[in-house]
Amino acid sequence: DADVTQTPRNRITKTGKRIMLECSQTKGHDRMYWYRQDPGLGLRLIYYSFDVKDINKGEISDGYSVSRQAQAKFSLSLESAIPNQTALYFCATSDKTGNQPQHFGDGTRLSIL
Amino acid sequence: GQSLEQPSEVTAVEGAIVQINCTYQTSGFYGLSWYQQHDGGAPTFLSYNALDGLEETGRFSSFLSRSDSYGYLLLQELQMKDSASYFCAVRSYNQGGKLIFGQGTELSVKP
């Protein structure tokens, strides 16, 4: 089983719809992250969370919200989807040490029509 | 501000050695990491340099020079399966260890 699981893997929806992307992890890590990847732009951080009661904005949080329901779960919501939110979304985890590499889920490919 | 720069594309032949450079401007960071990504799949960790110098992991090596604001990933004995995108990233001191990524280098390995 994957250590970091994202659902759904693919989603096509219409402008204005509310969408939730879910992430769960079995690594026991405290820190969880949501990234967005667009062609030619690398990975950009949307939100991150140090623990269940901690939520922080990343580089591109506008139009997104998150919920950290438990240590193992971190969900990303698009309240009213727009076409320029079409992208590949990755969830990642890390422990508290400074040099622990992040572990990524397999991604959610989201298309907004 | 913080930014990392990498070449967008590199092409090499099977069996050769290739170096992917990463130059950065950042106010402070724990270390430089490298990730590999195949065809939009999950990025996977390759190497990490906390200190200046060379780190070797099998066919892959990574180098960091903080004084030169420069690092590189060295891939030896290239194989077709090494065709992928490679990202450098720094873990910022001030932002909870979040990784700041370069835009990635697409490596094409030819027979």
Interface residues (C-beta under 8 A of the other chain):
Chain A: V4 R31 Y33 Q37 G40 L41 G42 L43 R44 L45 Y48 F50 N56 G58 L88 F90 S94 K96 G98 N99 Q100 P101 Q102 H103 F104 G105 D106 G107 R109
Chain B: S8 Y30 G31 S33 Y35 G40 G41 A42 P43 T44 F45 Y48 A50 F87 R91 Q95 G96 G97 K98 L99 I100 F101 G102 Q103 G104
